[in-house]
Amino acid sequence: MTASTGGDRFGMRWGFGAGTDLRSVAEAREAARWADGAGFDGLWISHANGIDPVLAAACMADDVPHLTEVGTSVTPLYGRHPIAVGQLVRSAQSALGGRFTFGVGASSAGVVAERFGTGWDNPLGYTREFLDALVPLLAGEPSTLEGRQITARVELGIDAPDTPILIAALGPKMLALAGARTAGTSLGQCGPKTIASYVAPAIREAAEKAGRPEPRIMALVRICVTDDHAGAYRLAEQVSAFYAAIPSYAHVIAMEGLAAPAELHLIGSWDQVAEGLAAYGEAGTTDLRIGIAAHTPEAAAATREALAAHLSG
């Protein structure tokens, strides 16, 4: 699989990452319509301090007739309760008719302490209990959980197909949970070497032991088609600085053998970018979540044009 394969998608599903800066539902719908017209398989809406990604996904249902999937990547679980989340997600799935996938993650100790003023007590156990409550609700079944950290006793009256879940997992125990209990993992700032040597073997082993299908491994990859490498790299440093301060991300960046997370951005001609994307497929990635990290409007337009041209084959 090389950059010369024309319309070939390197054996991976291509999803467009709508970014963390969406300030309105109108912006999200605009990004969705572009992804739909450009030939992407899916659209993934990031969770940040802007619009709620699950609500936005429901609002764009009629805008994306060609997308096979719309999802979040990732909605943090701390600060939420599975009953409220189940209602929201199942309502979005009702609007999207089975095309919604729920990407979740525990969050991080620093974020939880700063925003909620609560402790980071056993995030693996919290995530496991959250799934124990949420999975049946998303399948249209009652939840009867009385756990150590979460209680959820309810049955939702919402007509919708089952909703698959992807967990943001980087540690070995969270990867094992993702493989054993969900459809797979949604990765951020994790390069192809680490996916091939660590992520893919761990999550596949867990899925196999649990008798589950081959898990999905979705990787976030930020790209910029430009001949101004220095300018695009300066933006990459700004975008990725957040990840260097989180131990789990810092660990996988070190595993990749990189000095800085910005080095994961693919910058250059389309052929150079495509070679980098192909490496993810060769590493065992099943899905791409493409983010455009362009430092100028011209670079953003060039990147969008290159993506649309490739996807149209």
N, C-alpha and C positions, 0 to 999 in steps of 0.2 A: 504494500500500500504506500504509494508515494504521491507527491504533489502533482504528478503528471496524469493522474487518473481521471481528469475531467470532471464529469458529474458524479463520480462515485463518492459515496459518503463515508468511506473508510470503515464500513460495517457498523457505524454508530448512528443512533438517532440524533438529529440536530435540533436543539432547542435554543431559542433566543432569550437571553436574560435581560429583562426590562430595566434592571438597574435599581439603585437604592434612592434615587432622587426624584421619584414620581410624586408630584405635589397635588395631583388631582386625578379623579377617575377619567377625565377627558384625556389626560396624557397617557394613562395606561391603555385606554382604548385605541389611541393613535398608534402606540407601539405594537399593540396586538394586530391591528389592521396591516401594519407594515410587515410583521412577521408572517402573517397569513398569506399576503401577496408575494412575499419573497421566496416562499417555498420551504419554510421551516416545518419541522414535524410538530413542534410544540412551543409554548411560551412559558417562561418561568419568571414570576414576580418576586423580587426580593422583599424581605421584611426589614424595615428600618424605622425611621421616625416620620415617614410620610403616610400615605394612604394604607389602609388595611389590605393586604394582598388577597385574602380570601374573598372579601367583599368585591374588590376590583375584578377578580376572576369571574365572579357571578355576573357582574355588570357587562362583561364583554362577550357573553355567550353568543349573541347574534352577530358579532363582528368577525368571528373567526370560523367560517364554515369549513375551511380546509384543514385546520389544525386538528391533529388527533389527540392532543393533550394540552391542558393548561394546568399549571401547578404553582406552588409556593416553594421558595427556597431561601431561607427556611424560616418557619414560624417558631419562635422560642416557646417552650412549654412552661418555664417558670413564670409566675405571675398570671397564670390562666388555670381554669378548671375544665376537666374533660367533658362535663355536661354542656357548658357553654360553647366549648370548641366543637363538640359533636353537632350541636344545633347549627352552628355557623357553616361548618364544612358540609354537612348533609344538605343544607339549603343551597349551597353553591353547586353541589353535585346535581341537585335537582334541576338547576338552571342549565348546567352544562351537559346533562344527559349521559353521564358516565365518562366524561373526558377529564375530570378533575383528579389530580394527584396531590396529596398533602405531604409536603416536605417539612419536617420538624427537626428541632434540635433542642437540647436542654437549655442552652445559653452558655454563659461563662460566669465565673465567680465574681469578677469585677463588675460586670454589668448588673448582676442580680443584687449585689451589695449597694451599688450606687443608686439604682433606680427603685428598688423595692425595699431596701433596708433590711433584707432578710439574709439568713445564712445559706451557705452552699453545702447543705448537709446531704450527703449521699446522692449526687445527681443521677448515678446509674439506677439506684433503687427508685428514685422519683420517676425517672423515665419509664422504667419497667411497670410501675404501678399506673402511670398515666396511660400506657398502652393497654394494660389490663382492663381499664375502664373504657378507653376510647374505641378500641378495635371492634368490640361487639356493637357499640352504638353506630359506627360507620357501616356495619353490615346489616343494620335494621333489627338488631337483637337487643334485649335488655342488658343493662349493666348492673351487676350486683356486688360490686367491689367494696370491701371494707378493709383497706390496707393500713399500713403504718403511717403513711403520709397523706393518702388520698382516700376519700370515701365517695362513691358515686352509685346511687341506687335510683335508676330511672329507665324508662323506655320511651324513645322519641317517636312521635307520630309524623314522620316526614317521608314521603315517597321519593326514593332515589336509589340508584345503583350503589353497590359497595364502592368504597373509596380506598385505593391503595395508599400506603404510607412509605415514605423514604426517610431515613434518619441520617442526620449529619453526624457521622461517626469517624473519629480518628484514633481513639484509644482501642486497645485490643478487646476489652470487655464490651464497649459500646458497639464495636464492629460485630462481635459475636451476637449481641442482642439484635442488631439490624438483620443479620443473616438468618437468625432463628425465628424472628417474629414478623418481619416486614418484607416489602418487595425489594429492598436494597438500601443503598446509601447515596446521599447527596454530598459531594465533597467540595470544599472551597480551599484554594491555595494549596493544592496537593498535586505534585508533578508526576509525570509518567513513570519515572524510576521507582518512586515510592509506591505507586499504585501496583506496579508489576511485582515488586518484591515483598510487599507488606499487606496492602489493603485487599487486593484481589484474592490472594491465597487465604487470608483470614476469614473474609466474609463468605467465600465459597465453601470453605470447610464447615462453617457454622450452618449454612443453609443445607448442605448435604447431610449433616448429622441430624438435622431437624426434619428431614424428608421434604424440604421445600424446593421449589424450582430454582434454576440459576438466578442469582440475585442481580439486580440492576446496579451498575456503578456509574453514577453521573458525576462528571467533573466540570467545575467552573473553569473556563479558560477565557481570559481577557486578551483581546487582540487589537492591533492597530495597523492598518495598511498605509504605510508612509515611507518616504525616504529621509525623514527627519527623525532619526532614531533617538538623538539626544533629547529632543523636545518631548517625544512620547514616553521616554524612560523617566523623565522628571515627573510627569503625571503618574506613571506607574508607582514611583516611590511614594507619592502622596496617597494614592488609592490603597496601597498595600501596607502602609505604616501601622494601621490598626491591628493587622494580623500578627505582626512581630511581637506585640505586647501580650499576646495570649499564649500561654505555655503549650497547649496542644498543637497550635499552628506552628509555633517556633520549632517544635520537635520535628514535625514532618518536613519543614523547610530545611532543617539541618540534615534529615535523612536523605533529602534530594541532593545534598551536596552543594547547596546554594549559599552565597554570602548574604543575600537579601531576598525577601519575597517578591520584590519587583522583577527579579530575573525570570519569574514564571510568565510574565506577560510576553506574548508573541508579537514582535514588532518587525516590520520590514515589508518587502514585496509580498503579493499574495502567495507566490510560490514558496517563499520562506515561511509564511504563516501556515500554509497548508501542510508543509513538512512537519511542523511542530504539532499540528492537530492530528496528523496521521500517527504520530508517536503515541498518542493517548489510546488510539484504537489497538495498536500493537501491544500496549501494556495491559489490556484487558478492560478498558473503559467501554461501556455499552452505550452511554449517552453523553452528549456534550451540552453544556449550558454556556453559550457564547455570549460574552459581554464585550461591548465595544468601549474601549478606553482610549479615546482620541483626544489629543490636546488642542486641536483646531477644528473649526467647522469643516474645513476642506478635507482633513484626515478622516473625520467621521463620515462624510459623504463618500469618500473613496472606499472606506471599509464596508459600508453598506452596499455599495455597488458591486464590490468584489464578492461579497457573500451571496447576493442575489444572483449574480452571474454564475457562480459555482453551483448553487442549489438548483438553478434552472437547467443546468447541464448543457 
